[in-house]
Amino acid sequence: MSVVIAIDGTSACGKGTLARKLARHYGFAHLDSGALYRLVALGVISKGGNPSRSEDAIRSAREIDPEGINDPHLRTGPVGEAASVVAAVPEVRAAVLDFQREFAVHPPGGANGAVIDGRDIGTIICPDATAKLFIDAKPRVRAIRRWLELKQRCDTAEATLPNIDRIEADLLARDQRDRTRKTAPLRQAEDAILLDTSDLDIEAAFVKALALINDKVESALAARHRG
Ligand code: CDP
């Protein structure tokens, strides 16, 4: 059994950055599961389809190529919004489930473990994960972080970026959709540890996360090496 760290949380809470840092620290493979839903959404949009039409979303989910997971076009606001619409369709979730489980069981590159971040990793995808974190932060803090991310990523002039109030409203709407959908809603698994990063920068959040999970991860790695 590989060692799995499941990181779930609200939109723009910093779970992706944290997951990448933890993966680097342990030498594990990292999967941003949100990027799979973003790929489905981008597929629909780029073919002129409608993310709210289940047929369009399902067709795109069956055609996605996970190799495209690092495409920078995935990170725009409209694609994130459309991702949360297609992610509510059960057939879309079913289409990307095996890929995620396979990643957890056989992490690419022969790594000893995987760090997967998303909304349902600790509850549905990897309920037996070695360690589970649920990340959150105050909406205003998340909106400011997303604004900075967009500014940096898109290299756009400040004036053309959505304002922070708008971003905050969009994040809250997306969280609400993610929490209330019927299939695999966003929620903290019973055995997940809550980490609020409102007052923590990236490094401080990493140090805190490590303190919360390191014993579990190290003993699972030791058990794995014993055979
Ligand atoms: O980066 P951000 O937190 O804004 O979003 P993301 O993690 O890239 O996820 C985009 C959307 O995909 C979310 O709003 C969810 O609706 C959906 N998602 C999901 O349903 N299940 C996951 N495991 C990951 C993402």
Boltz pocket constraint, residues with backbone or C-beta under 6 A from the ligand:
constraints:
  - pocket:
      binder: B
      contacts: [[A, 9], [A, 10], [A, 11], [A, 12], [A, 13], [A, 16], [A, 33], [A, 34], [A, 35], [A, 37], [A, 38], [A, 80], [A, 83], [A, 84], [A, 85], [A, 87], [A, 88], [A, 117], [A, 118], [A, 119], [A, 120], [A, 121], [A, 174], [A, 178], [A, 184]]
      max_distance: 6.0
